[in-house]
Protein backbone atom coordinates (compact mmCIF):
# COMPACT_ATOMS: atom_id res chain seq x y z
CA UNK A 1 0.00 0.00 0.00
CA UNK A 2 1.28 3.46 -0.86
CA UNK A 3 2.11 5.72 2.05
CA UNK A 4 -0.67 8.21 2.78
CA UNK A 5 0.55 11.73 2.20
CA UNK A 6 -0.65 14.30 4.72
CA UNK A 7 -2.13 17.67 3.84
CA UNK A 8 -0.14 20.86 4.19
CA UNK A 9 0.31 22.38 7.63
CA UNK A 10 1.93 25.50 6.18
CA UNK A 11 -0.20 28.58 6.74
CA UNK A 12 -0.12 30.93 3.72
CA UNK A 13 -1.73 33.92 5.46
CA UNK A 14 1.33 36.10 4.76
CA UNK A 15 1.14 35.43 1.00
CA UNK A 16 -2.28 36.97 0.40
CA UNK A 17 -4.13 40.20 1.12
CA UNK A 18 -6.40 40.64 4.13
CA UNK A 19 -9.45 40.59 1.83
CA UNK A 20 -8.38 37.38 0.14
CA UNK A 21 -7.63 35.72 3.48
CA UNK A 22 -11.12 36.56 4.74
CA UNK A 23 -12.59 35.06 1.56
CA UNK A 24 -10.45 31.95 2.05
CA UNK A 25 -11.66 31.49 5.63
CA UNK A 26 -15.29 31.81 4.58
CA UNK A 27 -14.88 29.51 1.59
CA UNK A 28 -13.15 26.87 3.72
CA UNK A 29 -16.09 27.14 6.11
CA UNK A 30 -18.48 26.57 3.19
CA UNK A 31 -16.65 23.36 2.28
CA UNK A 32 -16.82 22.12 5.87
CA UNK A 33 -20.56 22.88 5.95
CA UNK A 34 -21.24 20.89 2.79
CA UNK A 35 -19.55 17.98 4.56
CA UNK A 36 -21.68 18.59 7.65
CA UNK A 37 -24.89 18.42 5.62
CA UNK A 38 -23.89 15.44 3.51
CA UNK A 39 -23.59 17.35 0.24
CA UNK A 40 -20.24 15.90 -0.85
CA UNK A 41 -19.26 13.33 -3.46
CA UNK A 42 -15.98 12.03 -2.03
CA UNK A 43 -13.37 14.25 -3.74
CA UNK A 44 -15.81 15.41 -6.43
CA UNK A 45 -17.76 18.67 -6.74
CA UNK A 46 -16.50 22.11 -5.92
CA UNK A 47 -17.15 25.62 -4.63
CA UNK A 48 -15.39 28.77 -5.79
CA UNK A 49 -15.27 32.37 -4.62
CA UNK A 50 -14.03 35.41 -6.47
CA UNK A 51 -10.88 36.99 -5.05
CA UNK A 52 -12.07 40.36 -3.70
CA UNK A 53 -11.22 43.30 -5.95
CA UNK A 54 -10.62 41.15 -9.06
CA UNK A 55 -12.69 40.13 -12.05
CA UNK A 56 -10.56 37.25 -13.31
CA UNK A 57 -9.33 35.43 -10.20
CA UNK A 58 -11.09 32.95 -7.95
CA UNK A 59 -10.43 30.47 -5.16
CA UNK A 60 -11.15 26.76 -5.58
CA UNK A 61 -10.24 23.42 -4.03
CA UNK A 62 -7.56 20.98 -5.03
CA UNK A 63 -8.98 17.74 -6.41
CA UNK A 64 -8.37 15.25 -3.63
CA UNK A 65 -8.73 17.47 -0.57
CA UNK A 66 -11.88 16.26 1.18
CA UNK A 67 -14.39 18.87 2.22
CA UNK A 68 -14.20 18.05 5.94
CA UNK A 69 -10.45 18.74 5.95
CA UNK A 70 -10.49 21.98 3.94
CA UNK A 71 -8.62 24.97 5.36
CA UNK A 72 -8.08 28.54 4.26
CA UNK A 73 -4.49 27.67 3.33
CA UNK A 74 -5.39 24.64 1.21
CA UNK A 75 -7.38 26.62 -1.39
CA UNK A 76 -5.88 27.52 -4.77
CA UNK A 77 -6.01 30.95 -6.37
CA UNK A 78 -6.44 30.65 -10.13
CA UNK A 79 -7.30 33.00 -12.97
CA UNK A 80 -9.89 32.40 -15.68
CA UNK A 81 -7.14 31.26 -18.06
CA UNK A 82 -6.28 28.41 -15.71
CA UNK A 83 -3.03 29.80 -14.31
CA UNK A 84 -2.44 28.95 -10.64
CA UNK A 85 -1.49 32.19 -8.88
CA UNK A 86 -1.28 30.91 -5.30
CA UNK A 87 -0.41 27.25 -4.89
CA UNK A 88 -0.68 25.56 -1.48
CA UNK A 89 1.97 23.09 -0.43
CA UNK A 90 -0.09 20.20 -1.79
CA UNK A 91 0.39 17.41 -4.33
CA UNK A 92 -3.13 17.88 -5.77
CA UNK A 93 -4.27 19.66 -8.94
CA UNK A 94 -7.34 21.79 -9.58
CA UNK A 95 -10.28 19.70 -10.81
CA UNK A 96 -10.49 20.15 -14.60
CA UNK A 97 -14.28 20.01 -14.76
CA UNK A 98 -14.49 22.33 -11.78
CA UNK A 99 -12.31 24.88 -13.50
CA UNK A 100 -14.44 24.72 -16.66
CA UNK A 101 -17.70 25.33 -14.82
CA UNK A 102 -16.51 27.95 -12.37
CA UNK A 103 -14.34 29.98 -14.74
CA UNK A 104 -17.27 30.24 -17.16
CA UNK A 105 -19.56 31.76 -14.57
CA UNK A 106 -16.97 34.03 -12.94
CA UNK A 107 -16.08 35.46 -16.35
CA UNK A 108 -19.69 36.17 -17.29
CA UNK A 109 -21.46 36.99 -14.04
CA UNK A 110 -19.67 39.88 -12.35
CA UNK A 111 -22.72 40.34 -10.11
CA UNK A 112 -21.92 37.13 -8.23
CA UNK A 113 -18.89 36.18 -6.15
CA UNK A 114 -19.55 32.54 -5.26
CA UNK A 115 -20.45 29.41 -7.25
CA UNK A 116 -21.27 26.00 -5.75
CA UNK A 117 -21.82 22.72 -7.60
CA UNK A 118 -22.96 19.44 -6.01
CA UNK A 119 -23.67 15.82 -6.95
CA UNK A 120 -26.05 14.84 -4.17
CA UNK A 121 -28.39 11.87 -4.34
CA UNK A 122 -31.53 14.02 -4.30
CA UNK A 123 -30.06 16.65 -6.63
CA UNK A 124 -29.04 14.07 -9.20
CA UNK A 125 -32.46 12.43 -8.94
CA UNK A 126 -34.30 15.67 -9.68
CA UNK A 127 -31.84 16.47 -12.48
CA UNK A 128 -33.07 13.30 -14.20
CA UNK A 129 -36.76 14.22 -13.91
CA UNK A 130 -38.28 15.71 -17.05
CA UNK A 131 -40.24 18.28 -15.05
CA UNK A 132 -37.20 19.32 -13.06
CA UNK A 133 -37.78 21.16 -9.79
CA UNK A 134 -41.48 21.28 -8.90
CA UNK A 135 -42.79 24.37 -7.08
CA UNK A 136 -44.62 22.31 -4.47
CA UNK A 137 -43.55 23.80 -1.14
CA UNK A 138 -42.31 26.94 0.54
CA UNK A 139 -38.63 26.07 0.22
CA UNK A 140 -38.87 25.23 -3.48
CA UNK A 141 -40.70 28.51 -4.05
CA UNK A 142 -37.46 30.35 -3.24
CA UNK A 143 -36.50 29.31 -6.78
CA UNK A 144 -39.75 30.15 -8.55
CA UNK A 145 -38.55 31.87 -11.71
CA UNK A 146 -34.92 31.54 -10.55
CA UNK A 147 -34.00 28.05 -11.74
CA UNK A 148 -32.55 27.25 -15.17
CA UNK A 149 -31.53 23.99 -16.87
CA UNK A 150 -28.51 22.82 -18.84
CA UNK A 151 -28.48 19.62 -20.90
CA UNK A 152 -25.84 17.01 -20.13
CA UNK A 153 -22.84 17.00 -22.48
CA UNK A 154 -20.69 14.53 -20.56
CA UNK A 155 -18.12 15.50 -17.89
CA UNK A 156 -17.49 19.24 -18.19
CA UNK A 157 -13.87 19.13 -19.37
CA UNK A 158 -14.41 20.89 -22.72
CA UNK A 159 -13.88 24.63 -22.46
CA UNK A 160 -16.19 25.09 -25.43
CA UNK A 161 -19.05 24.24 -23.08
CA UNK A 162 -18.42 27.36 -20.99
CA UNK A 163 -20.44 29.61 -23.27
CA UNK A 164 -23.38 27.20 -23.25
CA UNK A 165 -23.30 26.92 -19.46
CA UNK A 166 -23.41 30.69 -19.14
CA UNK A 167 -26.22 30.94 -21.66
CA UNK A 168 -28.23 28.32 -19.77
CA UNK A 169 -27.78 30.04 -16.40
CA UNK A 170 -28.56 33.52 -17.70
CA UNK A 171 -29.29 35.85 -14.78
CA UNK A 172 -30.77 33.18 -12.51
CA UNK A 173 -29.47 31.94 -9.16
CA UNK A 174 -29.85 28.18 -9.67
CA UNK A 175 -28.96 25.83 -12.51
CA UNK A 176 -29.98 22.19 -12.65
CA UNK A 177 -27.45 20.32 -14.74
CA UNK A 178 -29.54 17.63 -16.41
CA UNK A 179 -28.48 14.06 -15.52
CA UNK A 180 -25.68 15.55 -13.44
CA UNK A 181 -26.39 17.68 -10.37
CA UNK A 182 -27.08 21.13 -8.94
CA UNK A 183 -25.41 24.52 -9.18
CA UNK A 184 -26.14 27.74 -7.31
CA UNK A 185 -24.59 31.18 -7.33
CA UNK A 186 -24.59 33.99 -4.78
CA UNK A 187 -23.58 37.61 -4.53
CA UNK A 188 -21.44 36.44 -1.63
CA UNK A 189 -20.57 33.20 0.17
CA UNK A 190 -23.45 33.29 2.71
CA UNK A 191 -26.01 33.75 -0.06
CA UNK A 192 -24.57 30.91 -2.13
CA UNK A 193 -24.64 28.66 0.95
CA UNK A 194 -28.28 29.46 1.65
CA UNK A 195 -29.20 28.91 -1.99
CA UNK A 196 -27.63 25.46 -2.28
CA UNK A 197 -28.96 24.42 1.15
CA UNK A 198 -32.50 25.41 0.16
CA UNK A 199 -32.21 23.81 -3.28
CA UNK A 200 -30.96 20.56 -1.77
CA UNK A 201 -33.81 20.54 0.74
CA UNK A 202 -36.28 21.17 -2.08
CA UNK A 203 -34.93 18.21 -4.04
CA UNK A 204 -35.06 15.93 -0.99
CA UNK A 205 -38.70 16.84 -0.36
CA UNK A 206 -39.57 16.32 -4.02
CA UNK A 207 -38.02 12.85 -4.05
CA UNK A 208 -39.93 12.00 -0.85
CA UNK A 209 -43.19 13.22 -2.39
CA UNK A 210 -42.65 11.26 -5.59
CA UNK A 211 -42.14 8.11 -3.51
CA UNK A 212 -45.50 8.63 -1.79
CA UNK A 213 -47.43 8.14 -5.05
CA UNK A 214 -50.29 10.34 -3.90
CA UNK A 215 -52.23 13.18 -5.50
CA UNK A 216 -50.35 16.48 -5.25
CA UNK A 217 -51.64 19.74 -3.79
CA UNK A 218 -50.13 22.72 -5.59
CA UNK A 219 -49.69 26.21 -4.10
CA UNK A 220 -52.02 28.83 -5.51
CA UNK A 221 -50.78 31.34 -8.05
CA UNK A 222 -51.36 34.15 -5.54
CA UNK A 223 -49.12 32.41 -3.00
CA UNK A 224 -46.44 31.91 -5.64
CA UNK A 225 -46.49 35.62 -6.50
CA UNK A 226 -46.27 36.54 -2.83
CA UNK A 227 -43.38 34.12 -2.27
CA UNK A 228 -41.41 35.60 -5.16
CA UNK A 229 -41.80 39.04 -3.60
CA UNK A 230 -40.71 37.90 -0.13
CA UNK A 231 -37.69 35.94 -1.32
CA UNK A 232 -36.35 38.53 -3.76
CA UNK A 233 -32.84 39.01 -2.39
CA UNK A 234 -33.77 39.66 1.23
CA UNK A 235 -35.49 37.77 4.04
CA UNK A 236 -36.62 39.31 7.34
CA UNK A 237 -34.97 42.54 6.23
CA UNK A 238 -31.50 41.01 5.78
CA UNK A 239 -29.65 39.75 2.69
CA UNK A 240 -30.29 36.06 1.99
CA UNK A 241 -28.08 33.82 4.12
CA UNK A 242 -26.64 36.50 6.41
CA UNK A 243 -28.40 35.37 9.59
CA UNK A 244 -27.88 31.68 8.91
CA UNK A 245 -24.19 32.13 8.06
CA UNK A 246 -23.34 33.69 11.41
CA UNK A 247 -24.83 30.68 13.18
CA UNK A 248 -23.00 28.23 10.93
CA UNK A 249 -19.65 29.85 11.70
CA UNK A 250 -20.40 29.71 15.42
CA UNK A 251 -21.07 25.99 15.08
CA UNK A 252 -17.79 25.42 13.20
CA UNK A 253 -15.82 27.45 15.74
CA UNK A 254 -17.28 25.35 18.57
CA UNK A 255 -16.62 22.02 16.92
CA UNK A 256 -13.46 22.40 14.80
CA UNK A 257 -12.02 25.87 14.06
CA UNK A 258 -9.13 24.40 12.04
CA UNK A 259 -10.82 25.59 8.82
CA UNK A 260 -9.36 29.00 9.69
CA UNK A 261 -5.74 27.75 9.34
C-alpha positions, 0 to 999 in steps of 0.5 A: 500500500502506498504511504498516505501523504498528509495535507499541508500544515503550512499557513499561507496567510502572509502570502495573500491580502487581508481581503483574500484571506477573509474570503479563504476562511469563509470559503473553507467554512463553506466546504466544511458545511457541505460535509456537515450536511452530507452534500459531498461526493468524495473528492468530487464537486467544488465551490469557488469564490471570487478573489475580492477586488478582481474580475478574473481570479477565484479560489477553488479546491484541489482535487483530492482534498476532502471537504471536511479537511479543507482549510483557508491555506489549502485553497488555490487561487487561479485565474480564468485562463487556468493559471495557478497564482497561489499554490498551497503546499499540496500534491493535488491539482485543480479539478479540470471540470471544476475549472471549466464550470466555475471559470465560465460563470466568474467570467460572465457573471460579475454580479456574483462572487460565489459558485457551488456545484454538487452531486447529491443523491436528491439533486441528481435524482431531480436532475433526471426528472423531465419536469425538473424542480417542482414548485410544491412547497415553501422552500422550493418557491425560493427558486420560482422563476430563478432556476434554469436547466442545462443539458448534459454533455458529458463531464465538463472538461471541454472549455467550449461548453463554458459559453453554453453553461453561461447561456443556460444560467442567464441571470438566474441563481440556480442551474440544474445540470440535467443528468448531473447535479445542482449549481447555485450562485450567490452575490457572496458566500453566505447567499450561495450557501443558503441557496444550495442548502434550500435547493438541496432541501427542495430536491429531498422533499420532491423525491420524498413526495414522488415516492408517496405516489399520492395526489399532489396539492399545488400552491395557488398562483397568488401564493407563488407571486407573494413568495417571489416578492418575499424571497427577492434578495432579502429575508426578514430585512437582511440579505439572503443567508446572512443570519444563517451564516453567522450561526453556521460559523459559530457551530464550526468554531465550537466544533473544529475551528481548524478551517481558519488555518 
